[in-house]
Amino acid sequence: MKFARLSLIALTLSTASAGMALAADASSPKTRDQVRAEVAEAQRNGTLMADGQTGATYRDLNPGLYPAMPMPSSKTRAEVQAELRTAWARGELVADGQTGATYRDLAPHRYATQTMTLVQLR
């Protein structure tokens, strides 16, 4: 009887302390509306966990159903614009999306022939 009473007290204390530890997230208390908004956003972008055993998200299981995640660019806007101008001047932009032909392929007479110089080879 004494052992059962001690076991019951130990179980009660451990349950109470575990409940307080889980409930006490003092770093960022959130309102219900904030949590609901986060869940709705996770549903839209597929980051909710679909399988608790593997940790796979819905995006992992069905990547075609969700928009692509934005990747941070390592180039500045000016660098991208300079590359676009260079590609346009060389005729390297795709002119026909179905065949993948470039402007140079469709009208080679409009673009100067490229010759390799020693500076370009280095």
N, C-alpha and C positions, 0 to 999 in steps of 0.2 A: 504494500500500500504506500509506504514511504517512497519507494522507487517510482511509482506511477505519478505521485504528486510532484516529485522533482523533475520528472520528464515533462509533465504538463507545464510547469513553470518555465523550464528551459525552452520549450517549444513556443510558448506565448511571448517570451522576451525576444527570441530570435525572429519571430514573425513581425513583431512590432518594430524592431530595429531595421529589418529589411524593408518594410513598408515606408518608413521615414526616409531611408536612404534613397529609395526610388522616387519618392515624391519631392524630395528637396533638391531642386535644380536651381539654385540661387543665382547662377551665372546669367541665365536668360529666361525669366518667367514670361510665359506667353499667354495671351488670352485665347479663348475658344475660337474666336473669329480668325486669329492669326494661324492657329493650327489648322482650321478648316481651309484657309487659303493655301497653306503649304501643301496639304493633301490634294487639293484640286489641281495645283500646279504640277505636283508629282504625277498625277493621273494623266494630265495633258502631255507631259514630256516623257512618260514611260519609265520614270525612275522609282516607282513603287516596287517592292520586292514581290515577285510572283511565286518564287519557290523558296520557302524558308530553310530548306535543307542545304541547297547549293548557294543561296544568296543571289540567284539570277533575277534580274529585273524584267519587267514586261518589254522594255526596249531590247534587252538581250535576246529574248525569245522571239519577238516579232519586230525586227528592225525596220521593216517597210511601212509599218503603221504610224511611225513617229517621225517628226522632222529631224533633220540632222542637227547635232549639237554644234554650236558655233565654236570654231577653233581660233585661238588668239593668233594674230598675224605677227610675223617677225619683221615685216617690212613696213616702212613708213608710207604714207599716202603718196608722197613725192616720188619715192622709188617705184611704186606700182605704176604711177602715171608715166614715168620715164620709160619703163618696160613696155607699156602699152604703145607709146609713141614709136619706139624702136621697132616693135613687132608690126605696127601698121606701115611704117616706112619700108620694111623689108618684105611685106606681103605675107607674113606668117600667121595672120589671123584666119580663123576658119570662116570660109565664105558659104559653104554648103554643109549644113548640119547633118544631112542624111549620108553623104559620102565622106565627109571630113576633109574635102578639098579646101586648100587655102587659096587666097587671092592670087598668090604667085603661081599656083597650079593652073588656075583658070585664065590668067592673063600674064604670061611670063614676059611679054614684051614691055610691060609697064614698070618692071623692076630691074635694076641693074644686076648683072651677074656678080656673084660674090667670089672674090679671090682671096685666098688665104695669104696673109703676110707673115713675116717672122714675128711680128709683135703679137698677132692673134694666136700663133702657135705656142707661145711661151705662156 
